[in-house]
């Protein structure tokens, strides 16, 4: 039976945040039930997106007869880049544990993780999965919508279109179609913007009527 690290309060963060205090990590078994904490000595590392320069020193404490470990930010990073960050735990011997992925988001006017959850009851449970769909939807919207002037606020219609497209991407990955990219078992469904989303991004102007 394997164990999977689980942290309830790991993000989402904002660019510029610096984590404080410590992080409690529990371990779940294959069925998602709280499992026995490994007895190994565990170390932890933090990895940001490719263009991040943030560094951190983490200390792992495992008290006897306690079912969790505690990770302390001995030297806390400042999250300098938006994207998905990874907290990786390593046992003294054997393969590393499943990575803990968490989100750092930019305050750029687009739909945040929190805002998406308010309006999307069936949003992906994991912040990292939701972020990926919102980010892909944002890219799709920007590729179709009229370009925004630098520094301009993101229109409400753009944010609505982003959320609708994120839902469409989620539905497409569930349903599956013949339109996909990638090798077998690693496919990403191609799902173009539908007419409702296009209408939000490029609303049609009414023609003047001459009476």
N, C-alpha and C positions, 0 to 999 in steps of 0.2 A: 504494500500500500504506500503510495506517495503522499507527501504533504505539500500544500500550496500556501505560500505566505498570503496573509490578508491583513490589510490596514483600513480601518473604517474612515479615518479622517485625513487621508493623504490627498490634499487638493480638493477642488481646483484652486490654483493660485493665479495671481496676475503678474505680468512683467513688472519687475521692480520689487516684488515681495522678497522677503528673506525669512525662511522658516525659523521658528524659535522653539525652545523646549525640547521635548522628546516625542518619539512616535512609538506607540504600542503596536506590535505586530503579533498576530495570532496565526495559527496554522490550521488549514482545513484539509480533510481527507478527500479522497476521490468523489465522495458523495456530497461534498459541501458541508459536512458536519465537522465541528470543532475537533481537531485531532491532537495527538500527543506532540508536544514540542520536541524537536530533535535535541539529542543530548550533545551534539557536536559543538565545538567552538565555531562561532559564525562571525564572519566579517561582512561589511557592507560597502558598496561603492555607489556613487551617483554619476549618471551620464546624462548630459543634455543633448539637444539637437546639434547637428554638425557645426553650426556657426556660433555656438555658445562658447564663451571663454570662462564661465563660472567654475570655481573649484570648491570642494568641500572635504571636510574630514569628519567621518562618522565613527562613533563608538557604539559597539553592541554589548548590552548587558543582559545576562540570563541568570536570574535569581533561582536558587534551588527550590523545587516543589511549586513552581509557578508555571502556568501553561502558556506564557507568552514571553517574548523578548522585547527589550526596549532599545530603540536606536536613538542616540543623542547626536544632535548637530554640534560636534565639538568646534568645528569652524563652519559656520553656516554660509551657504552661497547666497548671492543675490540673483534671482532668476532673471537673466538678461535677454532671453529669447523666447518667443511664443512657440509652443509646440508640445510634443509629448516627451516627457523626461522619464528616466528609468532608474529605479532604486533596485540594485541587484544584491542578493544575499548569497554568500558562498559558505558551504560547510568546510570543515578542516580537511575532509577527505571525500572524494566523490564529486558528482556533477553538481553544478550550481542549481539553485532553486529557480522556479518560475519567476520571472522578473515582475516587479510591481511597477506598473506604468501609471503616470499621473499627468495631469494637464496644467500647463502654464498658458494663460490666454492674454491676448493684447486688448487693451481698452481702445478699440479702433472704431467703435460705432456699429459693428456687425453683431450678430446674435451671439450672446454668451451662453455658456453651459447652463447657468441658472435660468436665464430667460427662456431657453429652449424647453427646459423641463416644466416651466409654468404653463406653456401652451401645447405641450406634446406629452400626453399621458403615457403613451407607449414608447417613449424614447429609449434608446439602448441603456441598459442598466449601468454599464461601465462608462465613466467620464471619457476615457480614451477613445472608445468606440464612437460615442456621440460627437466628440471633437473632430474625428476623422471625417465623419459624414457632413458635419457643418462646414468643415474646411473645403471638402470636395464640392459641396453645393455652392459655396462662396465663389470658388474658382469658375464654376460653370456659369454663374450669374454674371460675373465680371467679364467673361468672354463674350457674352451676348449683349449686355446692357450698354447704353451710352457711357463713355468714360466720365468719371467724376473729376472735377477740378481739384487739384491738390489742396488739401485742407478742408474740403467741403464735407458737410455732414452726410452720412449715409442715409438716403431717403427711406421712409417707412416701407415703401413698396419693395425696395431691394431686400430689406430684412425679412419681409413676409415671403418673398420669392425664395430666399435662401432656406428658410425653414420648410417650405413646401418641397423644395428640391431635395433636402436632406431626408424628408419622409419618403419621397419617391425612390431615392437610392436605397433606403432601408427596405422598402417593399420589393424592390427589384432583386435585392440579394436573397430575399426569402423565396420569391416566386421562381426566379431563374428563367433565363431565356436563351435563345440560340446566339444572341448578340453578346459576346463576351471576349475578354482579352486575357492572355496568360496561358500557362501550361495547365494540363489536366490537374484538378485538385487545388489549383491556385488561381482561380478565375475571378475576374472583377467584371460584374455586369455593366454594360454600357447602357445608360438610361438618359436619353436626351430630355431637354426641357419641354414640358408640354405647353399647350397654348395658353393655359391659365397663368403659368409662371412667366411666359414671354409677355403676356399682356401687362403684368405688373412691372416688368423691366422696360418695356417699350410700349406704353399705352398709346392707343390710336387716338388721334385728334378728330373730333367731329367735323364734318364738312359744313361750311357755311351754307345756309339756305337763303336763296333770294326770292322774296315774295313780290 
